[in-house]
């Protein structure tokens, strides 16, 4: 998914789930099942279409204000940096998060507003913005209410690889550099909270029998990282691939010492630095 800016705190989850075919749930009009709850393909598409229409209006107006009323922005400039996959990710993520906060009696505060996020996304007044606000408020509650997880090299490598994909962190860090960067007092608690949240989501997914329509490539949890004096970066971590393959953050393949965590990694710098807030991903 393409990079973009947001204004919230960090979260990721890697969960074990079953494919639709595996559990006998295969209605073509259903995008995902969460227990007895269904999310239709039509609703997912409608949320995306509304966000796209609002973004196009906002982007066109901004372009013409700067370049004149007859100026015509390119189609790429009018395309919102979000897909139906993003909408489904939010719908399912909110559902799972609500179940966890209810079970654990974790209070949720209205810290992020849909109006603010709508302006940030370029889609003010959209259901997409409301869903994003709901999700990030739930995450902040879970971040505060769940005990932090103990980090290992393997867990750090999983999170780091996704940060690289989302252009939140530079490619090429060795295991030692990851340890150094993620030991930063401002970064370490966020990564520990991410891993703790993934474990809580994994347990909830297994209990609720979450399933995905094969037309979607994966289910992903929006992941954000706050960097001191650097803003916020957004990335994502899939927890169900299209094939039904489970992606489990608790049991990743170890990253060999000195190996680069991504295929296109460049040579590491002499000293590790915290992930950059300049790059973000959906």
C-alpha positions, -999 to +999 in steps of 0.1 A: +000+000+000+012+035-007+028+058+018+008+086+036+007+109+066-016+106+097-018+120+132-020+091+156+000+066+177+014+032+167-002-003+164+002-035+145-011-071+149-002-104+133-029-130+139-038-166+131-071-170+112-089-194+089-097-189+052-134-188+041-130-222+024-115-238+054-144-230+077-172-234+052-180-197+050-179-187+013-208-164+004-194-143-025-211-111-012-194-113+022-160-097+025-153-111+060-168-129+089-161-122+125-180-148+144-216-144+135-210-109+121-206-104+084-191-074+065-204-072+029-184-065-002-211-039-010-205-020+022-168-021+018-170-007-017-195+020-007-172+033+020-144+035-004-164+051-031-176+078-008-141+085+004-128+086-032-156+111-042-148+134-013-111+132-019-115+141-056-136+171-047-110+183-021-080+176-043-095+193-074-105+224-054-070+227-038-053+223-072-074+249-089-070+273-061-032+271-066-031+269-104-063+286-116-099+276-121-093+261-155-064+239-143-069+202-145-052+178-121-039+145-133-060+113-125-033+102-101-036+134-081-073+128-078-070+092-065-073+088-028-044+069-011-067+042+002-083+011-012-113-011-004-088-033+014-082-004+038-119-001+046-122-038+053-091-036+075-107-009+096-141-026+099-126-059+111-100-042+133-127-021+151-148-052+156-120-072+172-108-043+193-143-036+207-146-072+218-113-070+236-120-037+254-154-050+264-140-083+278-112-066+297-132-036+307-107-011+293-120+025+291-119+042+257-116+079+254-125+101+224-090+114+218-089+116+180-117+133+160-131+122+127-130+158+114-092+160+120-085+127+104-109+135+075-089+166+067-056+146+070-069+120+046-084+146+022-118+131+027-136+152+053-171+141+064-165+105+051-173+073+069-137+063+062-126+092+085-150+081+112-138+045+111-102+057+113-110+078+144-128+049+160-099+025+153-072+048+167-092+056+198-096+019+204-059+014+198-049+041+223-071+025+249-056-010+243-021+005+243-027+018+278-047-011+290-027-041+279+006-051+296+036-046+272+052-076+256+088-087+260+107-080+228+129-105+210+151-101+179+126-121+159+097-098+169+117-067+163+127-080+128+090-085+119+080-050+129+111-035+113+105-052+080+070-037+079+083-003+088+108-006+058+079-015+035+059+015+047+089+038+043+087+046+080+123+032+086+153+031+063+162-003+048+194-022+056+196-023+094+213-054+109+198-072+139+222-052+161+210-019+146+174-029+151+181-036+188+198-002+192+170+018+174+142+000+191+158+004+225+152+042+223+130+051+253+105+068+229+103+038+205+106+007+228+072+011+245+054+015+212+069-016+198+062-035+230+026-023+228+024-034+192+035-069+200+011-071+230-018-060+208-010-086+182-011-114+209-045-101+221-059-100+186-046-134+178-065-149+208-096-130+197-094-141+161-091-178+171-121-174+195-143-156+169-133-176+138-124-146+116-126-154+078-116-135+047-131-135+012-104-146-013-110-115-035-090-095-009-053-100-007-051-100+031-065-086+063-042-059+078-041-038+109-031-002+104+002+004+121+015+038+132+047+049+148+053+082+166+089+094+163+103+121+186+105+154+167+097+136+135+060+133+133+040+101+127+046+072+103+020+048+091+025+012+078+006-021+079+010-057+089-010-085+073-025-112+095-043-132+069-029-137+034-052-144+004-042-180+003-052-185+039-016-186+051-012-176+087+012-147+095+020-151+132+042-124+148+048-147+178+066-173+157+084-155+128+114-170+110+146-157+127+165-131+109+202-141+106+226-118+123+239-093+099+213-100+073+192-073+057+154-075+066+141-067+032+150-078-003+159-043-015+178-033+016+208-010+011+240-010+030+233-001+067+246+031+082+274+032+107+250+039+135+213+030+139+189+059+141+152+059+151+127+053+123+120+084+103+087+101+106+090+114+071+077+082+055+043+067+062+023+038+049-012+027+050 
